[in-house]
Amino acid sequence: MDKNIVKRNELLAQTVIKGLESRNMSGYYAASREEALQLALSLIPKGSSVTMGGAMSAHEIGLVEAVKGPDYCFIDREAYTDRRAAMLAAYDADVFLSSTNAMTEDGILVNIDGNANRVSAIAQGPKKVVIIAGMNKVCKDLDAAMKRARNVAAPINAQRFGLNTPCSKTGACMDCKSPDTICCQFLITRYSRHAGRIHVILVNGNLGF
């Protein structure tokens, strides 16, 4: 990666981290995926029950594979025949892994969900939330973050899941009411009442959608 891009990411990350801290959330910067993995694992005590939403970024740094190991109790919703039971089990987990669809330079998180299991777990339930986010998720302000979530993240995820939505065909949000829409619930996290609960690891480079 170009050294000027790396420097820009480092500087911007410090701005975002200050914003997160002002909102009672913890922020960290990782120069590489390997460093991000070690940071994330340092936040997850061995023996913890761990679950997740659909976080591609956590997969990309190797975190999901790591917490599926013998040191942790991983709640794998894919292994449940009753998907609702898996989602309910997530609310009592020690750690919830996620990414974010977008975030602002001053530390506001923006997430869109179809079934609401991910956004609801970010909002409350699990004792700790660890969010992995590439610097590609950082937007200037809330308006830009909402636009990114709706016009970048949502269409790509609709395509990834093979959903029959207008955005999966056009690549842009059509503000639809399709039965397959994944833009059912919007969560804007502008402050955490619980210090030490939400941790955001910013990773140099692009991760997820």
Sine and cosine of phi, psi and omega as CSV:
sin_phi,cos_phi,sin_psi,cos_psi,sin_omega,cos_omega
0.00,0.00,0.64,-0.77,0.00,-1.00
-0.83,0.55,0.70,-0.71,-0.08,-1.00
-0.89,0.45,-0.46,0.89,0.03,-1.00
-0.95,0.32,-0.58,0.81,0.07,-1.00
-0.92,0.39,-0.67,0.74,0.03,-1.00
-0.87,0.50,-0.71,0.70,0.00,-1.00
-0.89,0.45,-0.68,0.74,0.04,-1.00
-0.86,0.51,-0.71,0.71,0.00,-1.00
-0.88,0.47,-0.66,0.75,0.02,-1.00
-0.88,0.48,-0.71,0.70,-0.03,-1.00
-0.93,0.37,-0.70,0.72,0.00,-1.00
-0.91,0.43,-0.62,0.78,0.01,-1.00
-0.87,0.50,-0.62,0.79,0.01,-1.00
-0.90,0.43,-0.59,0.81,0.07,-1.00
-0.90,0.43,-0.71,0.71,0.00,-1.00
-0.90,0.44,-0.67,0.75,-0.01,-1.00
-0.88,0.47,-0.67,0.75,0.06,-1.00
-0.89,0.47,-0.63,0.77,0.05,-1.00
-0.90,0.44,-0.68,0.73,0.03,-1.00
-0.88,0.48,-0.70,0.71,-0.01,-1.00
-0.89,0.46,-0.57,0.82,0.03,-1.00
-0.94,0.35,-0.26,0.97,-0.01,-1.00
-0.95,-0.30,0.30,0.95,0.06,-1.00
0.92,0.39,0.48,0.88,0.09,-1.00
-0.87,-0.50,0.37,-0.93,-0.02,-1.00
-0.97,-0.23,0.70,-0.72,0.01,-1.00
-0.83,-0.56,0.51,-0.86,-0.03,-1.00
-0.62,-0.79,0.42,-0.91,0.07,-1.00
-0.85,-0.53,0.74,-0.67,0.05,-1.00
-0.88,-0.47,0.79,-0.62,-0.04,-1.00
-0.97,0.26,-0.27,0.96,-0.02,-1.00
-0.51,-0.86,0.19,-0.98,0.05,-1.00
-0.91,0.41,-0.60,0.80,0.01,-1.00
-0.90,0.43,-0.67,0.74,0.03,-1.00
-0.92,0.40,-0.61,0.80,0.03,-1.00
-0.89,0.45,-0.65,0.76,0.02,-1.00
-0.88,0.47,-0.73,0.69,-0.01,-1.00
-0.90,0.43,-0.63,0.78,0.06,-1.00
-0.87,0.49,-0.73,0.68,-0.03,-1.00
-0.88,0.48,-0.71,0.70,-0.03,-1.00
-0.91,0.41,-0.49,0.87,0.04,-1.00
-0.93,0.37,-0.33,0.94,0.01,-1.00
-1.00,-0.04,-0.09,1.00,-0.07,-1.00
-0.88,-0.47,0.99,-0.16,-0.01,-1.00
-0.87,0.49,0.59,-0.81,0.05,-1.00
-0.87,0.49,0.63,-0.78,-0.05,-1.00
1.00,-0.05,-0.11,0.99,-0.01,-1.00
-0.93,0.36,0.54,-0.84,0.21,-0.98
-0.99,0.11,0.76,-0.65,-0.12,-0.99
-0.75,-0.66,0.68,-0.74,0.11,-0.99
-0.59,-0.80,-0.06,-1.00,-0.12,-0.99
-0.35,-0.94,0.28,-0.96,0.21,-0.98
-1.00,-0.06,-0.32,-0.95,0.00,-1.00
-0.99,0.10,0.95,0.32,-0.12,-0.99
-0.99,-0.14,1.00,-0.10,0.04,-1.00
-0.88,0.47,-0.57,0.82,-0.03,-1.00
-0.88,0.47,-0.62,0.78,0.04,-1.00
-0.91,0.42,-0.60,0.80,0.09,-1.00
-0.90,0.43,-0.69,0.73,-0.13,-0.99
-0.91,0.41,-0.46,0.89,0.04,-1.00
-1.00,-0.06,0.00,1.00,0.02,-1.00
1.00,0.05,0.19,0.98,-0.07,-1.00
-0.95,0.32,-0.65,0.76,-0.03,-1.00
-0.90,0.44,-0.70,0.72,0.04,-1.00
-0.87,0.49,-0.63,0.78,-0.03,-1.00
-0.91,0.41,-0.69,0.72,-0.06,-1.00
-0.98,0.19,-0.15,0.99,0.12,-0.99
-0.99,0.14,-0.06,1.00,0.00,-1.00
-0.97,0.23,0.01,-1.00,-0.12,-0.99
-0.94,0.35,-0.24,0.97,-0.04,-1.00
-0.98,0.17,-0.15,0.99,-0.08,-1.00
-0.72,-0.69,0.32,-0.95,0.10,-1.00
-0.97,-0.26,0.99,-0.11,-0.08,-1.00
-1.00,0.02,0.82,-0.57,0.05,-1.00
-1.00,-0.02,0.98,-0.18,-0.09,-1.00
-1.00,-0.08,0.96,-0.26,-0.06,-1.00
-0.91,0.42,-0.39,0.92,0.02,-1.00
-0.94,0.34,-0.34,0.94,-0.02,-1.00
-1.00,0.02,-0.13,0.99,-0.01,-1.00
-1.00,0.03,0.73,-0.68,0.13,-0.99
-0.97,0.24,-0.48,0.88,0.05,-1.00
-0.98,-0.20,0.99,-0.11,-0.07,-1.00
-0.88,0.48,-0.59,0.81,0.00,-1.00
-0.90,0.43,-0.62,0.78,0.03,-1.00
-0.89,0.46,-0.62,0.79,0.03,-1.00
-0.91,0.42,-0.65,0.76,0.01,-1.00
-0.92,0.40,-0.64,0.77,0.02,-1.00
-0.93,0.38,-0.59,0.81,0.03,-1.00
-0.89,0.46,-0.50,0.87,-0.02,-1.00
-0.89,0.46,-0.53,0.85,-0.06,-1.00
-0.93,0.37,-0.32,0.95,0.00,-1.00
-0.97,-0.25,0.16,0.99,-0.04,-1.00
-0.96,0.28,0.42,-0.91,0.10,-1.00
-0.94,0.35,-0.65,0.76,-0.10,-1.00
-0.68,-0.73,0.73,-0.68,0.08,-1.00
-0.91,-0.41,0.82,-0.57,0.02,-1.00
-1.00,-0.10,0.68,-0.73,0.00,-1.00
-0.44,-0.90,0.12,-0.99,0.27,-0.96
-0.88,-0.47,-0.31,-0.95,0.10,-1.00
-0.64,-0.77,0.59,-0.81,0.00,-1.00
-0.93,0.36,-0.53,0.85,0.03,-1.00
-0.23,-0.97,0.30,-0.95,0.08,-1.00
-0.45,-0.89,0.43,-0.90,-0.04,-1.00
-1.00,-0.05,0.29,-0.96,0.02,-1.00
-0.89,0.46,-0.42,0.91,0.02,-1.00
-0.99,-0.17,0.34,0.94,0.25,-0.97
1.00,-0.05,0.28,0.96,0.06,-1.00
-1.00,0.01,0.72,-0.69,0.02,-1.00
-0.99,-0.14,0.67,-0.75,0.02,-1.00
-0.82,-0.57,0.82,-0.58,0.01,-1.00
-0.67,-0.74,0.61,-0.79,0.04,-1.00
-0.87,-0.49,0.60,-0.80,-0.06,-1.00
-0.58,-0.82,0.45,-0.89,0.06,-1.00
-1.00,-0.07,-0.82,0.58,-0.01,-1.00
-1.00,0.04,-0.21,0.98,0.04,-1.00
0.97,0.26,0.03,1.00,0.02,-1.00
-0.91,0.42,-0.60,0.80,-0.02,-1.00
-0.96,0.28,-0.77,0.64,-0.05,-1.00
-0.92,0.38,-0.54,0.84,0.01,-1.00
-0.94,0.34,-0.58,0.81,0.02,-1.00
-0.95,0.31,-0.54,0.84,0.09,-1.00
-0.91,0.42,-0.65,0.76,-0.07,-1.00
-0.94,0.33,-0.65,0.76,-0.02,-1.00
-0.28,-0.96,0.24,-0.97,0.06,-1.00
0.92,-0.38,-1.00,-0.04,-0.03,-1.00
-0.82,0.58,0.57,-0.82,-0.07,-1.00
-0.91,0.42,-0.56,0.83,-0.04,-1.00
-0.66,-0.75,0.61,-0.79,0.06,-1.00
-0.87,-0.50,0.82,-0.57,0.04,-1.00
-0.91,-0.41,0.90,-0.43,-0.06,-1.00
-0.95,-0.30,0.79,-0.61,0.05,-1.00
-0.96,-0.27,0.83,-0.56,-0.07,-1.00
-0.63,-0.78,0.83,-0.56,0.13,-0.99
-0.94,0.34,0.35,-0.94,-0.01,-1.00
-0.92,0.38,-0.24,0.97,0.09,-1.00
-0.92,0.39,-0.26,0.97,-0.01,-1.00
-1.00,0.09,-0.19,0.98,-0.09,-1.00
-0.99,0.14,0.79,-0.61,-0.02,-1.00
-0.85,-0.53,0.33,-0.94,-0.09,-1.00
-0.88,0.48,-0.73,0.68,-0.08,-1.00
-0.51,-0.86,-0.06,-1.00,-0.07,-1.00
-0.91,0.42,-0.63,0.77,0.02,-1.00
-0.87,0.48,-0.71,0.71,0.01,-1.00
-0.91,0.41,-0.59,0.81,0.02,-1.00
-0.92,0.39,-0.66,0.75,0.05,-1.00
-0.89,0.46,-0.67,0.75,0.02,-1.00
-0.91,0.43,-0.63,0.78,0.03,-1.00
-0.90,0.43,-0.71,0.70,-0.02,-1.00
-0.87,0.50,-0.66,0.75,-0.09,-1.00
-0.99,0.12,-0.54,0.84,-0.14,-0.99
-0.96,-0.28,-0.19,0.98,0.05,-1.00
-0.90,-0.44,-0.89,0.46,-0.08,-1.00
-0.91,0.42,-0.75,0.66,-0.09,-1.00
-0.89,0.45,-0.75,0.66,0.02,-1.00
-0.88,0.48,-0.65,0.76,0.00,-1.00
-0.91,0.42,-0.68,0.73,0.02,-1.00
-0.92,0.39,-0.60,0.80,0.06,-1.00
-0.88,0.47,-0.65,0.76,0.05,-1.00
-0.92,0.39,-0.66,0.75,-0.03,-1.00
-0.88,0.47,-0.61,0.80,-0.02,-1.00
-1.00,0.00,0.01,1.00,0.01,-1.00
0.92,0.39,0.59,0.81,-0.06,-1.00
-1.00,0.07,0.52,-0.85,-0.02,-1.00
-1.00,-0.06,0.97,0.26,0.02,-1.00
-0.86,-0.51,0.42,-0.91,0.06,-1.00
-0.83,0.56,-0.63,0.78,-0.06,-1.00
-0.92,0.39,-0.45,0.89,0.03,-1.00
-0.94,0.34,-0.32,0.95,0.02,-1.00
-0.99,-0.16,-0.53,0.85,-0.05,-1.00
-0.98,-0.18,-0.37,0.93,-0.04,-1.00
0.99,0.12,0.09,1.00,0.00,-1.00
-0.64,-0.77,0.44,-0.90,0.00,-1.00
-0.90,0.44,0.74,-0.68,0.04,-1.00
-0.92,-0.38,0.20,0.98,-0.03,-1.00
0.78,0.62,0.73,0.68,-0.15,-0.99
-0.99,0.16,0.22,-0.98,0.17,-0.99
-0.83,-0.55,0.61,0.80,0.02,-1.00
-0.90,0.43,0.58,-0.82,0.07,-1.00
-0.85,0.53,-0.39,0.92,-0.01,-1.00
-1.00,-0.05,0.00,1.00,-0.10,-0.99
-0.82,0.57,0.64,-0.77,0.10,-1.00
-0.98,-0.22,0.03,1.00,0.04,-1.00
-1.00,-0.09,0.85,0.52,-0.04,-1.00
-1.00,-0.03,-0.65,0.76,-0.07,-1.00
-0.80,-0.60,0.74,-0.67,0.05,-1.00
-0.91,-0.41,0.79,-0.62,0.04,-1.00
-0.87,-0.49,0.85,-0.52,0.11,-0.99
-0.94,-0.34,0.92,-0.38,-0.01,-1.00
-0.99,-0.17,0.98,-0.18,-0.05,-1.00
-0.98,-0.21,-0.21,0.98,0.02,-1.00
-0.27,-0.96,0.57,-0.82,0.09,-1.00
-0.92,-0.38,0.83,-0.56,0.02,-1.00
-0.95,0.32,-0.29,0.96,-0.11,-0.99
-0.93,-0.37,0.98,-0.20,0.01,-1.00
-0.87,0.50,0.67,-0.75,0.03,-1.00
0.99,0.11,0.06,1.00,-0.02,-1.00
-1.00,0.00,-0.75,0.67,-0.07,-1.00
-0.98,-0.21,0.84,-0.55,0.00,-1.00
-0.85,-0.53,0.79,-0.61,-0.03,-1.00
-0.89,-0.45,0.87,-0.49,0.05,-1.00
-0.98,-0.20,0.92,-0.38,0.05,-1.00
-1.00,0.04,0.78,-0.63,-0.09,-1.00
-0.91,-0.41,0.78,-0.63,0.05,-1.00
-0.84,0.55,0.80,-0.60,-0.01,-1.00
0.98,-0.22,-0.16,-0.99,-0.06,-1.00
-0.98,-0.19,0.73,-0.69,0.09,-1.00
-0.69,-0.72,0.55,-0.84,0.09,-1.00
0.88,0.47,-0.39,-0.92,-0.11,-0.99
-0.88,-0.47,0.00,0.00,0.00,0.00
